[in-house]
Amino acid sequence: MQQIEIGLAANGPYFCGMLVTACSIAKSARKEYRLSFNILDGGLADEQRAFMERRVGDFHSDSTFRYLPVNDELFKDYPAWH
């Protein structure tokens, strides 16, 4: 089975936009592909993570999620970060 790696980023206030993007990808993907979502997590709540995984799974059951915590300290020297 072919795996597709997907990178998305969000914090709590941007959750809805990321959710729509992830669901759109899942709905459009061919079922023979495994979707691997790699989320740059700027502070998502556990409830948001669980909700996204359920909703994406409704569209594409072979989806996995990996959350990579991001904090402002990592990007303090990058003026375009904010």
C-alpha positions as CSV (number, residue, x, y, z in Angstrom):
1,M,0.0,0.0,0.0
2,Q,1.3,3.4,-0.9
3,Q,1.6,6.0,1.9
4,I,1.1,9.7,1.4
5,E,2.8,12.0,3.9
6,I,0.8,15.2,4.6
7,G,2.1,18.1,6.6
8,L,-0.3,20.6,8.2
9,A,0.1,23.1,11.0
10,A,-2.2,24.7,13.5
11,N,-2.8,26.0,17.0
12,G,-6.2,26.2,18.7
13,P,-7.6,29.2,16.9
14,Y,-6.6,27.8,13.4
15,F,-8.0,24.3,14.2
16,C,-11.1,24.7,12.0
17,G,-9.1,25.6,8.9
18,M,-6.8,22.7,9.4
19,L,-9.8,20.4,10.0
20,V,-11.4,21.4,6.7
21,T,-8.1,20.9,4.9
22,A,-7.6,17.4,6.4
23,C,-11.1,16.3,5.7
24,S,-10.9,17.5,2.1
25,I,-7.7,15.6,1.6
26,A,-9.2,12.5,3.2
27,K,-12.4,12.7,1.1
28,S,-10.5,13.1,-2.2
29,A,-7.8,10.5,-1.6
30,R,-8.0,7.1,-3.2
31,K,-8.9,4.4,-0.8
32,E,-5.9,2.3,-1.7
33,Y,-3.6,4.9,-0.2
34,R,-2.6,5.2,3.4
35,L,-2.7,8.9,4.6
36,S,-0.2,9.9,7.2
37,F,-0.9,13.3,8.7
38,N,2.1,15.1,10.3
39,I,0.7,18.0,12.3
40,L,2.9,20.8,13.5
41,D,1.0,21.3,16.8
42,G,1.1,24.8,18.2
43,G,-1.2,24.0,21.1
44,L,-4.1,21.9,20.0
45,A,-6.4,20.5,22.8
46,D,-6.8,16.8,23.2
47,E,-10.5,17.2,22.3
48,Q,-9.5,18.9,19.0
49,R,-7.1,16.1,18.1
50,A,-9.7,13.4,18.8
51,F,-12.4,15.2,16.9
52,M,-10.1,15.6,13.8
53,E,-9.1,12.0,13.9
54,R,-12.7,10.9,14.0
55,R,-13.9,13.2,11.3
56,V,-11.0,12.4,8.9
57,G,-11.5,8.7,9.7
58,D,-15.1,9.1,8.5
59,F,-13.8,10.0,5.0
60,H,-10.7,7.8,4.9
61,S,-10.3,5.0,7.5
62,D,-6.7,4.3,6.7
63,S,-5.3,7.6,8.2
64,T,-2.7,8.0,10.9
65,F,-1.7,11.1,12.8
66,R,1.5,12.3,14.3
67,Y,1.7,15.5,16.4
68,L,4.9,17.4,16.5
69,P,4.9,20.0,19.2
70,V,6.0,23.5,18.2
71,N,6.7,26.3,20.5
72,D,7.7,29.9,19.8
73,E,11.2,29.4,21.3
74,L,12.1,27.2,18.3
75,F,11.3,30.0,15.9
76,K,12.3,33.1,17.8
77,D,14.9,34.1,15.2
78,Y,12.5,33.8,12.3
79,P,10.7,37.1,11.9
80,A,8.2,35.7,9.4
81,W,6.9,33.1,11.9
82,H,4.3,35.6,13.2
